[in-house]
Every structure is written in structure tokens, then in C-alpha cells.
């Protein structure tokens, strides 16, 4: 049996056609020459350096990299929550200069109002936009139904599971009808089974909604399963290392995670994030509490 994997860049004609169609779409998000320096009294720290990439309309782009590569800083700059030290971020050719309803944000920790029901949480951004109470409520119910929580609209966050809370957070972010959905490790706090379900939910929601997704994750399997393309950063400072097209068709399901194409991209990501001969692992002295000669085999 041949256990070798295909080249991670190999694509079927179906996948090639999908990427050609993707590249023909308008550029939704354009990041060029982006840098971020955090000043310090002793020594300034460069977190991001010369980051450049484009995201096309309705594309799903994931960003991965080792700890300290500036993934969260990058997405906060795109969200307008932080200012870049250099470079530009443009949304449909308009410079991003602060937060706006054209970008929805989903964080890892849900960020729901505990005193509001599911309906109240999802309705909130619509009220902020000036919609009347009846219109905001009807629109909120539509999004609650899209994320599969129609039977839970009167529940409070404390009465929901972690996965359900995150679905509420996604519905709230989408209720304002953003052009770009920014997600900063949204499933990082979930258990493996719930995380897998949420990945499937997200792909299904993305197929139904006209939105472009920028997704931060440290999970390599998650990045391959969800993404059209994956932007890989290296750390200290964060720089673009490689931009990988995922050679899998859409829509996807769990069976795709067993394909040679999935495994080939997964292996390439592992090579980039954990290069061979990387001896930067932390070394420290440990107190020995087991008898000498009693080794674990």
C-alpha cells in the first residue's frame, strides 16, 4: 500500500475552477504593509511586520501561526479596535479607521450580556442601528433561527451550553449584516465534540449568508477543514510565511478530514509551525520526585 501523501499544492480540476471563480470576485479586504510596534521604556517590541494579503468576497480565510505571532493583534487592527503603526487596511477600498457595523466580531469568551435573553442579545445591535422594536425583534428571530436556537430565544446565557452561547454570539455579530465576520479563536474554549459540531454549524451558516470570514485559530485541523485559504505567520515579529490554498471542495464534512489532500495540507502546516530542528522549546530544571533508576518506559 502506498502511504505517501500528494503534494499539498495539488488540485483537482473542480478545486482549480473554484479558486479561479474565487479570485474573480471583488476584493473585500486589502491589507498592505501592515506593522505594529508596542512602545516600551526599555525596548520597543515589533509584533507585526510588513503583513500583506487580500480576502475576496465570500472567502473563508484562516490565519494561523505560533504563539506570539500577533494573530489577535492583527484581527483587532482589522476590526478597528487597535491602530496599526504602519501600513493600510481597506474594506472595499475604504480605509479602516475604527470600529464599524461593516465588521462583526466574535471572541473566544462569548461576550454576551448575562442579563439579556438570547433574543435580547441578538436584538441589541439592531436597536443600536436605529431599527424599531418590532423590526429589530423580527430580524433577531430570523438570525436565531439560522443558528438553530429558535426554541431558546427566552433563555439566558447562563442556561446555555458553551456551543449554544457561541452560536448566539455569531447570530448577534451577523444580525448587523456585516460585510466581514472576524472570529478570534471562537471555538478555543469548547470541548472537542462541541468544537467539531460548531465547525459544521459555521460552514453551514457561511453558505447561507453573504459574508466574508477572517478566522483566527491555533488548531491546524480546524484551519484546514474550514478554510478556502490559510495565511501562515511566523513569530517574533509576525510576518507572512506562506499563503496556502486548501485543495478540498466545498461543502465539506467530516469525511474530508481523512482524505490525502487534507492530510497533505495538515502536514505542511505542521512543518511551517513546528520546523524540524526547532530547539526553541523552553528548558527548565525539574525537581525529581521519583527514585533514581525508576524510569518511565
C-alpha positions as CSV (number, residue, x, y, z in Angstrom):
1,X,0.0,0.0,0.0
2,X,1.3,3.5,-0.9
3,X,1.2,5.6,2.3
4,X,2.7,8.7,0.6
5,X,0.7,11.9,0.5
6,X,0.1,14.1,-2.5
7,X,1.8,17.5,-2.9
8,X,-0.1,19.9,-0.7
9,X,-0.4,22.2,-3.7
10,X,-2.0,19.6,-6.0
11,X,-5.6,20.4,-7.0
12,X,-8.3,18.7,-8.9
13,X,-10.0,20.4,-11.9
14,X,-13.0,21.1,-9.7
15,X,-11.0,22.8,-7.0
16,X,-9.0,24.8,-9.5
17,X,-12.2,26.0,-11.1
18,X,-13.4,27.0,-7.6
19,X,-10.3,29.0,-6.9
20,X,-10.4,30.7,-10.3
21,X,-14.0,31.8,-9.5
22,X,-12.9,33.0,-6.0
23,X,-10.1,35.1,-7.4
24,X,-12.6,36.7,-9.9
25,X,-14.7,38.1,-7.1
26,X,-14.1,41.6,-5.8
27,X,-11.5,42.1,-3.1
28,X,-13.4,42.7,0.1
29,X,-10.4,43.2,2.5
30,X,-7.0,44.5,1.4
31,X,-4.1,44.6,4.0
32,X,-0.8,46.0,2.8
33,X,2.5,46.7,4.6
34,X,0.9,46.4,8.0
35,X,3.1,46.8,11.0
36,X,2.5,47.1,14.7
37,X,5.1,48.2,17.3
38,X,4.3,48.3,21.0
39,X,6.5,51.1,22.6
40,X,8.3,50.4,25.9
41,X,10.5,52.4,28.2
42,X,13.3,49.8,27.8
43,X,12.8,48.4,24.3
44,X,10.0,48.7,21.7
45,X,8.6,45.4,20.6
46,X,7.7,44.8,16.9
47,X,4.7,42.4,16.9
48,X,3.7,42.6,13.2
49,X,6.0,43.4,10.3
50,X,5.0,44.1,6.6
51,X,1.8,42.0,6.6
52,X,0.1,41.9,3.2
53,X,-2.8,39.9,1.9
54,X,-6.2,40.2,0.3
55,X,-9.5,38.5,1.0
56,X,-12.1,38.1,-1.7
57,X,-15.9,38.4,-1.2
58,X,-17.4,35.4,0.5
59,X,-14.0,33.8,1.0
60,X,-13.1,32.0,4.2
61,X,-9.5,32.8,5.2
62,X,-7.9,31.5,8.3
63,X,-4.8,32.9,10.0
64,X,-2.5,30.6,12.0
65,X,0.9,30.8,13.5
66,X,3.0,30.0,16.6
67,X,2.2,31.7,19.9
68,X,3.3,35.3,19.8
69,X,3.0,35.8,16.1
70,X,0.4,38.6,16.5
71,X,-2.7,36.9,15.2
72,X,-5.1,38.5,17.7
73,X,-3.4,41.9,17.3
74,X,-3.8,41.6,13.5
75,X,-7.6,40.9,13.7
76,X,-8.1,43.7,16.3
77,X,-6.5,46.1,13.8
78,X,-8.8,44.9,11.1
79,X,-11.7,45.3,13.5
80,X,-10.6,48.9,14.2
81,X,-10.0,48.1,17.9
82,X,-6.3,48.9,17.6
83,X,-4.3,51.3,15.4
84,X,-1.5,50.0,13.1
85,X,1.9,51.5,13.4
86,X,2.3,51.4,9.6
87,X,0.6,50.1,6.5
88,X,-3.1,50.1,5.5
89,X,-6.3,48.1,6.0
90,X,-9.0,48.8,3.4
91,X,-12.5,47.4,3.3
92,X,-13.8,47.7,-0.2
93,X,-11.2,50.3,-0.9
94,X,-12.2,52.4,2.1
95,X,-9.5,52.8,4.8
96,X,-10.4,51.2,8.2
97,X,-10.1,53.9,10.8
98,X,-12.1,52.5,13.7
99,X,-14.9,50.0,14.6
100,X,-17.9,49.9,12.3
101,X,-21.0,47.8,11.5
102,X,-19.4,46.6,8.3
103,X,-17.3,44.3,10.5
104,X,-18.7,41.8,13.0
105,X,-16.5,40.4,15.7
106,X,-16.8,37.1,17.6
107,X,-14.4,36.5,20.5
108,X,-13.4,33.3,22.3
109,X,-15.2,34.2,25.5
110,X,-18.7,34.7,24.0
111,X,-19.1,38.4,25.2
112,X,-22.8,38.1,25.8
113,X,-24.9,40.2,28.1
114,X,-25.8,37.9,31.0
115,X,-28.8,40.0,32.0
116,X,-30.3,39.7,28.4
117,X,-32.0,36.7,26.9
118,X,-30.9,35.1,23.6
119,X,-33.4,37.3,21.8
120,X,-32.2,40.4,23.8
121,X,-28.6,39.7,22.9
122,X,-29.2,39.3,19.2
123,X,-31.6,42.2,19.1
124,X,-29.1,44.6,20.7
125,X,-27.0,45.6,17.6
126,X,-30.2,46.2,15.6
127,X,-31.5,48.6,18.2
128,X,-28.2,50.4,18.1
129,X,-28.6,50.8,14.4
130,X,-31.8,52.6,14.9
131,X,-34.3,49.8,14.0
132,X,-37.7,50.0,15.6
133,X,-38.5,47.4,18.3
134,X,-40.8,45.3,16.2
135,X,-38.4,45.2,13.2
136,X,-35.4,44.5,15.4
137,X,-37.2,41.6,17.1
138,X,-38.4,40.1,13.9
139,X,-34.9,40.4,12.4
140,X,-33.3,38.9,15.5
141,X,-35.6,35.9,15.4
142,X,-34.5,35.3,11.8
143,X,-30.9,35.1,12.9
144,X,-31.7,33.0,15.9
145,X,-33.5,30.5,13.6
146,X,-30.5,30.5,11.2
147,X,-28.1,29.4,14.0
148,X,-30.6,26.7,15.2
149,X,-31.8,28.3,18.5
150,X,-35.4,29.2,17.8
151,X,-36.5,27.2,20.8
152,X,-34.2,29.0,23.2
153,X,-34.8,32.7,22.5
154,X,-36.1,33.3,26.1
155,X,-33.1,31.6,27.7
156,X,-30.3,33.5,29.4
157,X,-26.7,32.8,28.6
158,X,-26.2,31.0,32.0
159,X,-28.8,28.5,30.9
160,X,-27.0,27.6,27.7
161,X,-24.1,25.3,26.8
162,X,-20.8,26.7,25.6
163,X,-21.6,25.9,22.0
164,X,-25.0,27.4,22.2
165,X,-23.6,30.6,23.7
166,X,-21.2,30.9,20.8
167,X,-24.0,30.4,18.3
168,X,-25.8,33.3,20.0
169,X,-22.6,35.4,19.7
170,X,-22.4,34.5,15.9
171,X,-26.0,35.4,15.4
172,X,-25.5,38.7,17.2
173,X,-22.5,39.5,15.1
174,X,-24.3,38.7,11.9
175,X,-27.5,40.5,12.8
176,X,-25.9,43.8,11.9
177,X,-25.3,42.4,8.4
178,X,-21.5,43.0,8.3
179,X,-19.5,42.5,5.2
180,X,-16.7,40.8,7.1
181,X,-17.1,38.4,10.1
182,X,-14.0,38.5,12.2
183,X,-13.5,35.5,14.5
184,X,-10.7,35.3,17.1
185,X,-10.3,31.7,18.2
186,X,-14.1,31.4,18.7
187,X,-14.1,27.7,19.5
188,X,-10.9,27.6,21.6
189,X,-12.8,27.2,24.9
190,X,-15.0,24.3,23.7
191,X,-14.5,20.6,24.2
192,X,-13.5,18.6,21.1
193,X,-17.0,17.2,20.4
194,X,-18.7,20.6,20.7
195,X,-16.0,22.2,18.7
196,X,-16.5,19.8,15.8
197,X,-20.2,20.5,15.8
198,X,-19.6,24.2,15.8
199,X,-17.3,24.0,12.9
200,X,-20.0,22.2,10.9
201,X,-22.6,24.9,12.0
202,X,-20.2,27.7,11.0
203,X,-19.7,26.3,7.5
204,X,-23.5,25.8,7.1
205,X,-24.2,29.4,8.3
206,X,-21.4,30.8,6.0
207,X,-23.0,29.0,3.0
208,X,-26.4,30.7,3.7
209,X,-25.1,34.2,4.4
210,X,-23.4,36.8,2.2
211,X,-20.4,37.4,4.4
212,X,-16.6,37.1,4.2
213,X,-14.9,35.3,7.1
214,X,-11.5,36.1,8.6
215,X,-10.8,33.3,11.2
216,X,-8.0,33.1,13.8
217,X,-7.1,29.7,15.1
218,X,-4.2,27.8,16.6
219,X,-5.8,24.4,15.6
220,X,-4.3,23.2,12.4
221,X,-7.1,20.7,11.6
222,X,-9.7,23.3,12.2
223,X,-7.9,25.7,9.8
224,X,-7.8,23.1,7.0
225,X,-11.4,21.9,7.5
226,X,-12.9,25.4,7.4
227,X,-10.8,27.5,5.0
228,X,-10.6,28.3,1.4
229,X,-7.1,29.6,2.1
230,X,-4.8,29.7,5.1
231,X,-2.4,32.6,5.9
232,X,0.6,31.3,7.9
233,X,2.5,33.7,10.1
234,X,5.9,33.3,11.7
235,X,6.6,34.8,15.1
236,X,8.9,37.5,16.6
237,X,7.9,39.5,14.7
238,X,4.8,38.3,12.9
239,X,5.5,38.1,9.2
240,X,3.7,36.3,6.3
241,X,5.3,32.9,5.9
242,X,3.0,31.3,3.3
243,X,-0.5,31.5,1.9
244,X,-1.9,28.1,1.2
245,X,-4.9,27.2,-1.0
246,X,-6.8,24.3,0.6
247,X,-7.4,21.7,-2.2
248,X,-10.7,20.5,-0.9
249,X,-14.1,21.0,-2.4
250,X,-17.0,22.8,-0.7
251,X,-19.3,22.0,1.0
252,X,-17.2,19.8,3.4
253,X,-18.0,17.2,6.0
254,X,-16.0,15.0,8.5
255,X,-15.1,12.5,5.7
256,X,-12.9,15.2,4.1
257,X,-10.6,15.1,7.2
258,X,-9.5,11.6,6.2
259,X,-8.5,12.4,2.6
260,X,-4.9,12.5,1.4
261,X,-5.4,16.2,0.4
262,X,-6.5,17.2,3.9
263,X,-3.6,15.3,5.4
264,X,-1.1,16.8,3.0
265,X,-2.1,20.4,3.9
266,X,-2.1,19.5,7.6
267,X,1.4,18.1,7.3
268,X,2.6,21.2,5.5
269,X,1.1,23.5,8.2
270,X,2.9,21.4,10.9
271,X,6.2,21.8,9.0
272,X,5.7,25.6,9.0
273,X,4.6,25.9,12.6
274,X,7.0,23.3,14.1
275,X,10.0,23.2,11.8
276,X,12.4,20.3,12.1
277,X,15.4,21.1,14.4
278,X,13.4,23.8,16.2
279,X,15.2,23.8,19.6
280,X,13.4,26.9,21.0
281,X,11.4,24.7,23.4
282,X,11.6,26.0,26.9
283,X,14.1,24.2,29.0
284,X,13.9,24.3,32.8
285,X,15.2,22.4,35.8
286,X,12.7,20.0,37.4
287,X,12.7,18.6,40.9
288,X,12.9,14.8,40.8
289,X,10.3,13.1,43.0
290,X,10.8,9.6,41.6
291,X,13.5,7.2,42.8
292,X,16.7,7.2,40.6
293,X,16.7,4.3,38.2
294,X,12.9,4.1,38.2
295,X,12.3,5.3,34.7
296,X,9.0,5.5,32.8
297,X,9.3,3.4,29.7
